[in-house]
């Protein structure tokens, strides 16, 4: 998938645990895990906004587009 989720990188930079972020943004740790793993099909802007506020970052710090190789 060409969208890479760097949420684990931002959590490490902010020295925050997934469990703590999940509590702050009011989602389950299971849903946060799905998002972190890149298996989520979508993310609500309100959730993205809450993550950015909690981690004091920009959406581009969390989501990255990487072009897939053409075969």
C-alpha positions as CSV (number, residue, x, y, z in Angstrom):
1,X,0.0,0.0,0.0
2,X,1.4,3.4,-0.9
3,X,0.3,5.1,2.3
4,X,2.7,4.5,5.2
5,X,1.6,5.1,8.8
6,X,4.4,6.5,10.9
7,X,2.4,6.7,14.1
8,X,4.8,4.4,16.0
9,X,7.6,6.8,15.1
10,X,5.8,9.8,16.5
11,X,4.9,7.9,19.6
12,X,8.5,7.1,20.2
13,X,9.6,10.7,19.5
14,X,7.1,11.9,22.1
15,X,7.9,9.1,24.5
16,X,4.2,8.1,24.7
17,X,2.7,4.7,24.9
18,X,-0.1,3.6,22.5
19,X,-2.3,2.9,25.5
20,X,-1.9,6.5,26.7
21,X,-2.6,8.0,23.3
22,X,-5.7,5.8,22.9
23,X,-7.0,7.1,26.2
24,X,-6.3,10.8,25.3
25,X,-8.0,10.5,21.9
26,X,-10.8,8.3,23.2
27,X,-10.4,5.2,20.9
28,X,-9.8,1.6,21.8
29,X,-6.2,0.3,21.9
30,X,-7.4,-2.3,19.3
31,X,-8.4,0.4,16.9
32,X,-5.2,2.3,17.5
33,X,-3.3,-0.8,16.8
34,X,-5.1,-1.3,13.5
35,X,-4.2,2.3,12.5
36,X,-0.6,1.9,13.6
37,X,-0.2,-1.3,11.6
38,X,-1.4,0.3,8.4
39,X,-4.3,-2.1,8.1
40,X,-7.0,0.6,8.5
41,X,-9.0,1.3,5.4
42,X,-9.8,4.9,6.5
43,X,-9.3,7.4,9.2
44,X,-11.7,10.1,10.3
45,X,-10.4,13.7,10.1
46,X,-11.6,14.1,13.7
47,X,-9.4,11.2,14.8
48,X,-6.4,12.5,12.8
49,X,-6.9,15.9,14.4
50,X,-7.0,14.4,17.9
51,X,-3.8,12.4,17.2
52,X,-2.1,15.6,15.9
53,X,-3.2,17.6,18.9
54,X,-2.1,14.9,21.4
55,X,1.3,14.4,19.7
56,X,1.8,18.1,18.8
57,X,2.5,17.2,15.1
58,X,1.2,17.6,11.6
59,X,-0.7,15.0,9.6
60,X,2.4,14.6,7.3
61,X,4.4,13.5,10.4
62,X,2.0,10.5,10.7
63,X,1.0,9.7,7.1
64,X,3.4,9.3,4.2
65,X,2.8,8.5,0.5
66,X,5.3,6.2,-1.1
67,X,5.0,5.5,-4.8
68,X,4.6,1.8,-5.6
69,X,7.1,0.3,-8.0
70,X,5.7,-0.3,-11.5
71,X,5.9,-3.9,-12.7
